[in-house]
Amino acid sequence: MKRFPYFVVLVVSLVPAALRADDLDELQEQTIKAAVRKIAPCVVQIETQGGTELVSAGPRLPGAPPGIRLGAGPTTGLIVHADGYVISSAFNFANKPQSILVAVPGHKERYVAEIIANDQTRMLTLLRLIGVHGKLPLPVAVPKSEIRIGQTALAVGRTLAGPDRPMPSVSVGIISALNRIWGKAIQTDAKVSPTNYGGPLIDLYGRVLGVLVPASPRAEGETAGFEWYDSGIGFAIPLEDINRVLPKMLKGAAKEVVTLKRGLLGITLQQKQGQDEYSTPVIIATVSPASAAEKRGLKPGDIIKQIDGKPINNQAQLRQVLGPKYEGETIALTIQRGKEEIKATVQLEGAVASYPQPFLGILPMRDDPEPGVEVRYVYPNSPADKAGIRAGDRIMKIGHEVPPAPLRLQPIAGRDQMMDLLDAAVPGLELAFEVKRGENQKTETLKIKLVEMPDVVPSKTQLPEKSSVKKALTKPKGVGPQPPGAPNKEAKKENDKKAETGFLKRTTAAADHTYWIYVPENYDPNIAHAVLVWLHPPGKNKEKDFDNFWQSWQFPCEDYHIILVCPKAESERGSWTQSEAEFVQEAVRAVSDSYTVDRRRIIAHGMDQGGEMAFALGFRSRGLFRGVATTGAALASNPRDKVANQPLSFFLIVGDKDPLRDVVKETKTKLIERKYPVIYREIKDLGRQYIDGRLGIDTLEELARWIDSLDRL
């Protein structure tokens, strides 16, 4: 069905009824052409040279896809300042080009350009054209207050330039949603692709609604949102918002690039079983050290009620209000602390400086409904060991002395709360722990200084056989969150029914994707199980491949309470695409709803290109995945910054004869530089093979022990 501009409808109402449909088509065409002619002088062609053509890493197995292709052809930009400044999508420069050439309509020679500013939160890059003489034309921005859902929108790009190509390309659609990507973007169904990323989305008057980018509601980075390409969903950053921060970006230079970052409070929020972000209240769980929230005195348990006078009733509203904010911007907070209402002005900050993962030196007993945390295992020579903590002791309270205030100890409801508190700490911080001794039930208060997380995995002889008190489905005593294995939705209420075990085939709710699961025969719903998501290498997506995989993991799954999830890539070559990330996460959630799952031990595991997919999932979905384990795989780009309250650990495996060995070692170095905990194992005489224990390789069993110890404290 054809769409007609709103003023075309008005014109039609004034013309004779005998007007033919062909005349209406011609009128619509003339309107679109007039709008494109108006914006055309402001739309430039950008071509990059050099740099990385593909976002990928190292050699691949035969049949594997080349990755995301970047810089392979011209893209688009929009003039935003008359003295030669052009805004474009950061996606167009993810290949780190050696040179950038810009063709401006009406100018014979192309200009050399340099990057002077980046907007990380909106995925934009500002270029300065060198040698511009005279004033360049500027577009007119549509005020956000005038943008309406349903109005016609034109996505404009300039892939072809030259005197014989004066007009840019155009795709017609509508505005389908506003304030998307947590308040930062306009959504359109006009075709958006790498050819017009960086180009304008315009209205029928030729005014600019926004600049087209591949944005994503769940991920950040130069390529985030690329998976939406050709899906019928496109995003544009309102030009009004770009103009608001343009003065800051114009202060940049090639040698001192300005970077605009997302404004952060520095908190994590309490999560409740069975509730999503649209129904969960905004209760602070932890406050990061040196964050904006800590500097203004926010505390765990505070409830955020308003921001800048807008009511905040759930976590989604909080993200919607904070999403558009930049580092350095100020917000007015209203919080509820007990019966007291407190108002505070907070200056948002960027990401808190990355610290190594803090380490006390214990493994907790799982599935424990009693208050406090029972110690299952103490790492030798750890701070806990040196302080005299022993297996069987129970940590009841934690406190941090901040002179001149007296020491106050906070009761610990269970493992998750203790993990949240320690995740927000830093190595070198001294904490006080109230410990109830296991042998005599006497209580002591110990002061212990945290250290950096070591790269050790407990040996098979060190790990105690008992890891759970087998009470995952028991409601905890007193007030506090349920343990991670607490029942999910209605599935856990039917505990009397015996859960299916063995190797099982599953499909997604829409029946558009297939995956297999392996549930060990000794599955006990009163024990919270880890989940290992196997992301197969290219070409290994047949049922027989998954059958062979679970058999290699059968005994570790039984010994360490692990459930396997084996999604199938749907392409003919069995290679992964970014768009399948949602399906993989859906499979994990379905398993979590049907079985008792420890949400602190969900791991993405893959080989070759499947390993790259595991890295992508780990960084993109930190709220779901807590570990990434790869075999013969390297990072496709630099790792994202570490987030204090979303711990992510890595286990990297490579054969010494694998052609990827050097890039995997480089991946290890990059992750350690970002302060991530990393276990690295190089297997002697191993090429591009999996670590199958049936081949005499004991690394698989060590990987299982690493999974078992991911909730270390």
N, C-alpha and C positions, 0 to 999 in steps of 0.2 A: 504493500500500500504506500502511495506517495505521500510525503509530508509537504505541507504548504506553509510558508512563513505567515506569521500572524497578521501582517499588514496586507499580504496578498489576499487573505480571506476578506478583509475589509474592502479591497478593491473589487473583488468578485461580486460583493453584494451591491456594488454601484453600477455594474455593467449589465448589458442586456442578458436575459435568461438564455438566449440562443447562443451565447459564447461557447465555443467548442472546448473540449478537454485539451486539444492541442494548443489552444491559445493560453490556457492556464499553465501548461508545461513550459511554454515559451516565456511567460511572465516570470515564473519561478526561476528559470534559467538565467534570465536577464538580471534578476535581483541578486542571485548568487555571484554572477560574473562581476557585477558592480561592487559588491562587498570585497571580493578577492582583489580587484583592481586597486581598491583603496588601500589595502594592507600590503600589497605586493612590494612597494618600494622599501618597506621596513623589514622584509624577510630575506635573510642572507643564506648563502650556501657555505657550509663548512666542510673542509676536507682535511683529514689528518694524514700524516706520513710517518712511517717508522712506528716503533713501539710494538707491543704484543698484539698480534692479530687475533689470537684466541685466548679467552679466559679459561685456561686448563693448566695441567701440570704434567710435564714429562711424557715419556713413551706410554702407549696404550696397547691393550690387547687388540688383536685383529677384530674388526667389526665395531669397535667402540666409536661413538660419535665424537666429532672434533671439539665439542664444547660450544660456548656462546661466541659467535663471531663478532668481532668489534673492529671498527675502523676499516671495514672492507669497501666502503663506498661513501659518497657524500651524505651529509646530514644537514640539519637546519638550525638556524639561530634567529633571534629577534633583536633588532636595534632598540636599546633602551636609553641611550644618552647620545646627544647630537655630536659629541666630540669623538665618537668612534668606539662605543662600548656596546657589546653584544651579550645577551643572556642566552644560555642554551642548557640542555640537559646534561647532568654530570655523566650519564651513561655514554655520551659521545666521546668521553675522554678517559674512560676506564682502562683503555689500552696504553695509557701513559705515552702519548705520541711524542716524537722528537720535534715535529714541526706542525703548525696549524696554519692553513691558508683559508682566507675568507673572501668570497666573491660577493660584492655589493651591487645591487641593481643600478645600472647607469654608469658604473665605473669599469673601465677597460681592464685595468690590472687588478689581480688579486692582492689582498693585503696579508702580510704576515701578522699573526695574532699571538698573544701570550695570555696565559691564565693568571688572573690577579685576585680572584676570590672564589670561594666555594661555600655553598649553603648546604651543610650536611643533612639537615633535617628535612629539606625539601628537594634535595638532589638536583641542585642547580649549580652552574658554573658561569662566572662572568669573565669575558674576554676583552682585552684592549687591543684595538687595531692600530698597528704602528704605521705612521705616515699619513694619517687621515688629514686632509686639508679641506676646510669648509664644513658646514653643518650638515649632518645626516638627518633624514626625516625621522620623525618619532610617531609611534602609534598612540591611539587614544584608548585609555583603559575604561572598561565598563565598571562602574561602581558595583561592589558586591551586593549592595542593597537592591539593585535593579535586576540581578540575575534570577531567573525563574526556572523551575523544573518544567520540562516540556518544550521550552523555546528552542528554535532551530540553532544549531551550532555547526561551524565549519572548521575542520582540522586542516591546517595549511602546512605544507612542507615545500622545500626547494631542493629537489635532488638533481635537477638539471638547470644549468646556468648558461648565460651567453646572450648575445643580442638577438638570436633567433628563438630564445626561450624566455621571454619577459615575464610570463605568468607562472606562478608556483602551482603545484598540484593541490588538489582539494578533495576532501571527503566530507560528505553531508551526514549529519545526525542530529541528535537533540541533547539537551542537558538532562541526564537521567537521575542525578542526585547532587546534593550540595553538602558541604562540610564533611566530605569523606576523608579517609586516612586520618582519623581523629582530629577533624577540624581543619585540615590543611589543603584539601583539594576539591575541585569540581569533578564530577564523573560524567562521562559522555559515552554514547554508543557509536560516535563517529570512528572510523577506522584509524587507529593509532599504532604506529610501528616505528622501528629505528629510523626510517626515512624522514619522519616528521617529528621525532623526539627533539625538543628544543624549539619547535615552531609554535605559532600562535593558534589558539582556539578562538575563533571570532564569531561575532553575531552578524546579523544580516545588514547592519550598517557599516561593517568593516571595522568595528571597534574590537579590541582584544579582551576576551574574557579571562584567558590565562595562558600559561606556557605549558606545553605538553611534556610530560615526564612519565617514566615507567614506575610509578609509585606502588608501594605495597602496604597494606594495613598491618602486616605481621613482621616485616623485616626492614632493615635499613641497609644502605650501601649503594654503590654506583649502579649495580645491576639488579637491585631489589625491585620486584614488580615486573621484570622482563617476562615472567611466566604468564602474565596476562595478555601478552602479544597475540593478536589475532583471535581474541576470545570474545570480542564485542564489548569489552570494558576498557575504557581509557581514562586517564586522569590528567588534570591540568592545574597548575598552581596559579591562583588568581593574580593577575598583573597588579592589582591594587596592593596586595601583600608584598609583591616583589619591589614595587616602587617605595614602599614604606621603609625597607631595609637597604635600598640601593645606596644611600649616602655612606653607610658603613662599608659596603662592598667596594665602593669607588676608592676607598683609602688604601686598597691593596696595591701591590706591585709584584712583578715577576719574582723578585728575590724575597719578598715578604708577603706571601699570599695570605689574605684575610680568610679566616674560616669561621663561619657562623655555626654554632652548635646548639643542640636541643637543650632547653632549660630543664633542669632536674631538681626535684626536692631532695632526693637521696633517701627514700623510704621503700620498704616493701609492705604489702598489705596482707592482712589475715585472709586465708582462704577457707571456705566451708564446703564440706562434702555435699555434692548434689546441687550446688549453686554455681551459676556462671557470673560473669562480670556485670551482667545487667540486673542481677538480683542480690549481689553480695554487698553489704554495707562497707563503707570506707573506714576500716579500723587499722591503724598502723601496727604492723607486726614488729618491724625492726627499723632502726635509724642508723644510716651509715656514718662511720667516723668522719669528721671534717666536712660533712655535707651541709647544704643550706639548711636542712631541717634541724640538724644537731646544733648549728650556730644560733638558731632561733628558739632552742629549747623544746622542740617537739619530742614526745616520748612514746614508746610502745604502749598501746592501749588507747591513745588519743583517737577521737573520731572526727574526721574532717566533715564539717557541716556546710561550709560555704567557701567559695573562692571568688573574689572580686564582686561579692554581693549575689552570686548565682548559687542557688541551692545545689548541693551535691548529695544525692540520695543513693548512688551506687558507684561501683568502680568504673563502669563505662563512662559515666558522666565526668568523673575525675580525669580520665584520659582525654575526653573530648575537650575539656577546658584547658588542660595543660599541654595538649598536643601541639598547638601552634606556637607555644612560647619558646623564646630563645634564651640562651645563657645571658645573664645580666639583667633580664627583665624582672620587674617587681610585681608580686601579687599580694593581695590582702586575704589572709586566712581567718576563718572562724572555726575553732575546734572545740569539742566537748571533752572535758577531762573530769570524769566522775560527774558531779553535779555542777561543776564550774564551767562557764563558757569563757573562752580565752580568744582574744583577737591579736593577730600578729601580722606584721609586714615582713615578707620574706623575699630576698633577692635570689633568684634561681641561679644555679651554678651548672657547669658542664659536668661531664662524667668525673666522678671522684677518682683521684689518682689510683692506679692499679697497685694493689699490694699482693704479695704471695698469699696463698691460702693459709690461714692460721691453723695451728695443730696443737691439741691438748695431748693426744696420744692414747685414745681408747676406742674400742668398738662397743656400741651399745647393744644390749639385749633387745630384740625386736618384739613387736606384738604384745607389749606390756601395758595393761590398763592401769597399773598402779601409778600414783604420782611419783615424779622423779625419773631418773634414768639409771637402770641397773647396768653395771659395767660387765661386759661379756669378756673382754680381752684388753690387756694393757700392752702397748708397744714397748719393747725393751729400750731403755735409755731415753725414753720420751719424758716430757715435763711431768706427765701424770705418774710415770714410774718413779721418777726421782722424788716426787712429793709423797710417795707412799700409797697411792691409790692401787687397789688390788681388785681382781675379778671377784664379783659378788657384792662389792660396795655399791651403794646407791647415791647418786648425786641428786640432792634435793633442792638446792638453791644456788643462784649465781649472782654475784654483785661486782660492781666496779667502783672503786673509791675515787671520788673527785674532790680533793680538798678545796675549801674547808668543810664541805658537807660531810656528815658521818657516813660510814659504809652502810648501804642498804642492800639486803639480799632479796632477790626476786625468786619466788617459788617457781619450780619447773614442772609443768604438767606432763611432759613426755619428750621423746626423742626429737620430734620435729621442732618444737619450740627451742630446745637447746641448740639444734643445728642452725636455726635462724639467728639466734643470738651470737653464736660463734662465727657464722659466716659474715656478720657485720663487723667483726673485730679485725685486728691486724696483728701480725707477729710482733712480739715485744711488749704487748699489752699485758699487764698483770691483772688477773681476775681472782676474785675470792669464790671458793666453792664450799658449800656446806655438804658434807659427806656423811652418810649413815653407813657405818661399818657392817659388812655382811656377817662377820663372825659373832659380834656381840650387840649389834644394833645401837652402839654408842654413836653420838654425833660429834664431828669435828669440823672446824672451818680451816681450810687450807688456802694459802695464797700461792698461785701458780702463774708463771709467765709463759705465754704462748710462744711457739716457735714456728718456723716455716714448715709447710707440709713436706715430708721427705718422699723420695721416689722409691719407696719400698712396698713390697707386697708380702703379707704374712705367709710363711711357709705352710705346707699342708700339716706338718706336725705341730705348728704353733697354734693354728686355729682350733678353738674348742669345738667339739662336735655339736653342742647345743648352741643355736643362734637365735632361738625363738622360745618364748614361754607358751606358744600355741594358744594365744587368746586374742587373735586379731579381730574376732567378731564379738568380743565382749565390750560392752559399753564401759568407758573409763570412769573411775570414781571421781567425784568432785567436779569442779569447773575446769574447762580446758578443752582444747581440740582433741578429736579422736586420733588414734594412731593411724599411720598410713595405710594399714590394711583394713580399716573400718569399712563396713559394707557400703557399696555404691548403689544408689537408686533402689529399684525393686529387686534387682538380681540377687543381692546378698541376703534378702529377706527369706529366700527359699533355700536356706542352708541345709535343710533336711534332705533335699534332693542331691544325689551324687552327681558331681560335675563330670562332664565328658573329659576323658583323658586320651592320650595317644596323639597320633598324627592326624590332624583334622583339616579339611578344606572349608574355606569360608569365602563369602562375597560381601561387598559393601552394601549398605542399605539400598542404594540405587541399582545394585547388581551390575555396576559398570567396571568393577575391579575385583580381582581374585587375590586371595592370600591364603597361606597355610599357617597353622599354629601347631606347636608341639607342647603338650601339657604332660609332665612326667606322671607315670602311673602312681607314684606315691604322693600325688598332690593332696594337700590338706588345706581346706579353706580357712583354717585358724592360723595359718602361717602366711605372711605376706611374701609373695614371690617377686623376684626381679624379673624384668622383661628384656630380652635381647632381640633386637630387630635386625634381621639379616638382610642386607642389601646386596644382592647377588652381583657378580661381575657380568659384563655383556655376554649374551648367549647362554647363560646358565639360569634360565627362567622356566625350565620344564619341571613337571611334578617329580620326575626321577632325580633331578638335581636337589630339590628341597628334601626329598626322602633321604638322599645320601647325606645331606647336611645335618639333619636332626639325629641321624644315627651316630655321627661323630660327636654329638653333644649329649647323647642320652645319659651317660653316667654323671658328667658334671651337672646336668640339669637336676638329676635326682639328689645328688650330694649337696648342692648349694641352692636348691629351690629356685630354679630358673625356668621361665616359660619362654619359648621361642616364637617369634612372629616373623613370617617369611613372605613379604609382599612380592608380587610379580610385576615387573615392568612390562607394559603392554605393547611396546614397539616390536616389530618383527625381529629386530636384531637383539632384543632383550636389553636395550640400553635405557638408562634413566633420563627423565626430563624433569626440570624444575617444577612443572605443573603437577607432578605426581606426589609432591610433598604433602599436600592436603590428604590424599588418599592414604598415605602411610600413617599419618597421624590419626586418621579416622579408624584405621585398623587397630592401632594401639589403644585408643579410647574404648573401642568395642571389647577388646580383651579385658581391659581394666574394669568394665562394667559387668563382665561375666565371671571373672575370677578375682581372687584376693591379691591385689598387686601393691607392691611397695613403690610408691611414686618417687622415692628418692633413689631408686636404682633401675631406671629405664635407660637403656643404652642403645645407641645406633652403631651397628657393626657392619662393615662392608669391605670388599676387596676390589682393587682397581677402580673403575668408575663408580662402582657401588660404594667404595670408600670415600670418594669425593662427595657423593650424595650424603653419606653419613656426616661428613664435616659440615655440609650445608644445613642439614637438619639440626645438628647440634647447636650451631650458632644462631639459626633462625628461630628455633623453638626451645629456648632455654627453660621455659616454664614446664616443658614436658620431658626433655632429655637431660640427664645429669652426667652422662658419659658418652664418649666417642671412642670406639676401638676400630682400627683399620689394619688391613694387611695389604702391603704393596700399593699404598695410595698416599698422595701428597696433597697439600692445600692448593686449591686453584688460584688463590690470591692471598693477600695478607690477612691474618686473623683479625676478627673484630675485637674491640677492647673487652677486657675482663670486667664483669659486673659483680660487685661485691656480694650481693644477695642472691645471685643466680649462679652458684658454683658449677663449673664444667671441668671435668677431668678427661685426660686422654691416655690411651694405651696404643702405641704405634709399633707395628711389627713389620719387618722387611727382611728378605733374604740377602745374604752378602753377595749373591750372584744375580740379584734382581737389578735390571737396568735403572730402576727408580731409586736405588739405595741412596744416592747422593741428595736427591731432592726430598726424600723422606727425612734424612738427617737435617736438611735445611728447614723442613717443616717443624721438626722438634725444636730447633734453635729459635724460630719465630714464636712458637707457642710459649717457650720459657721466657723470652723477652717480654711477653705480655703477661707474665706471672701466672700462667696456667700450670697446674700439676700435670706432669708428663711422665709416663713410664715408656721407655724405649727398649725394644728388644730386636737385636740383629741376629738372625738365625744362620748358623754356619752351614754352607753347602746347600742353601735353599735358593731357588730361583723364583719364578712366578707361580708358586704353589700355595695352597691353603695350609694352615697349621694343624692338619688333621692328626689327632693323637694316635690314630691307628697306623700312622706312618712312623711312629716312634718320636714324634715331636711333642715335648711336654709343655710347650708354651700355651696350648689351649687350656690345659688344666690350671696354669698360672693365671690366665685371663679370667677363668671362672672364679678364682680366689680374689682377683682384683674387683670383680663385680660384687662378690660377697662382702668386700670391705669398703665399698663406695660410700657408705654412711659413717665412715670414720669421723671422729671428732678430735 
